[in-house]
Amino acid sequence: MYYVKPLIADDVHYVASIMSETSNIAALHSTYHSLSEWKCIFDENACDEDEENFLICTDNDVCAWLKLNGLLNTDTAWISMLVVADKYKHQGVGKFAVEYAFEYLHSKGFNQIGVQTTEDNNAAKNLYIKSGFSIAEIKKFKAEDGTNTDSYVMLKILESKKYSLVIPDETHEEAYIQMMDKWEAVEKSIQPELLRRYSKSSGVNVSYSKWLQWCKDDRTTGSMLSTGVPCTLYFFVDDTGEIFGAIEINQKNTHRGHLHAGIVPWHRGKGLGTKMLESALGICRNMGMTSVDIVPYKSNKSAIKTIRKNGGTLMDEFFEDEKWSQRYTIPL
């Protein structure tokens, strides 16, 4: 399973390693740069608001470097670099990185994405064409290694996906199982709690039909949770039926608040948590609530950022189970 993390200064050696591979030097018509040179390059661009750098990772290894720029533009941003390590080529890393770029840039309000690649880089051309790019211009290009070649400028319109919150039913079985198999392989503590399918009493994962029954029971009794407060779990899905996360809405406030949510690891950092919370707040309004409380751990900076974006105000904080938590209130 691939995931994305922002590139920080301590990770520049990964870029230096990938970019020093002979196949990548040839494909990009670049030249060899030492680690110290790469550190200087990134130090010089550390505060460049026009670009963002990411690493595509799997387990504890780095597969690729993705750089996006043109972020100060109003309409079109660009993939300015996508390079995959030799041992991860032909394994879907490029496709994953391009799709991440689509969702990241769309979440930032861009309507179009562009990329430029040389005429002889067939692997890159094929990847972008399969991903929906069209050739907009062919122009002469002088590469870093001095090669004069044709360059393809390719563009793609970023189409908006439709997301919604739905109550789980029988039609979601395959998507749920695929999601949980993937999620459980990388994280032990999956949130929201009701999303989990492991039965402590039997020591195994329950069937999907049994898990659906748990959800149904909680909507009326709250019997599966320590609070005993009835709650409803919603899947956050797109128009293809893929599950991107889930949110649990309590019918009344608890010590841990009204809402508990989580986005799958491979779709984090794309603004989807904000979209999911926006949808959940609409449901809460329809339930007659006038405000909701959300209680993230103080260390969960991404959750706090999402809550603040949706109008959350810090009310208090408390220490429990050896962790600091913060209580935010969002008026409805």
C-alpha positions, 0 to 999 in steps of 0.5 A: 500500500502506498501513502504520501508524506511531505518532503522535509529537509531530513529526507533529501537523501531519498531524492538524491538516491532516486535521482542518482539512478542511471535510468532516471538520469537518462530518462530525465536528461539530467546530470548527477548531483551529490547529496550536498548539492541536493541539500543546497537546492532544497535549502534555496527553495525551502520557503517557495510558496509556489511549490510543494514536495512529497515522497511516495512511500510504502511501509518504511521505504521511499518509492518516488519523489513528486513535486508540484508547482504553480501553486500561486496560480489561479487555475492551472498547477503543474507536476514539475517532477515525478520520478520513481526509484528503479525497484518500484517501477512498473508497480503502480507507483506513478499512477498512485502519485498522479492520482494523488496530485489530482485530488490534492490540487483539486482540493486547493481549488485548481481546475486544471493540471499540467505536466511537461515531458520529453518526446523520448520519455515513453514511460512518462508519456504513456502514464500521463495519457492513460491518466487523462492528459492531452497533448496541448503543445509540442515545443523545443526543449534544451535539457540539463544534460545539453540534449535538444529534444521535443517537449510535450506540454500536456494538460488535464481538466480536474473534474470534481468527484461527488462525495457523500455520507451513507449508512452502511448496508449490504451493497458496501460489503466488498468495498468495506472488506477491501478498505479494512484489509488495507487499513489494518495492515498499516494501523492498529488503532482505527477510528472511528471505533465502530468501524472496527470489525474485531471481536474480543470475545471470539478473537477474530474479525466478524463477518460483514453481516455481523458487523452490520448488525453491530451498527444497527444495534448502536443506532438504537441502543449504543450497546457496542460503545462504552458510553451506551449512547446511541450513534450512527456510523456513516461511510464517506464514499465517492460516486464510484462507491470507494470508501474514503473514511467514516464518521460516527455521530452520537445522538447526544454529547458525551465525554468524548464529544458528538463526532468521531471520524477517520480518513483512510491513510492513503487518502489523507492530506487531500482535504477530504476530512474537511469535506466529510466534517462539512457533510456531517455537520449538515446531518447534525443540523437536520437532527436538531442540534445547535452545536457539536463538540469534537474532542481530538487528542492535542497531538492530532494536528491534522484533526484540529486543523480540520475542526478549525476550518469548520468553525471550531472554537477551543473550549478546554483541554484535559489529561486522560489516559496519559494523553492531552485532549482538547474539546472544540465546539462548532456552532450550528 
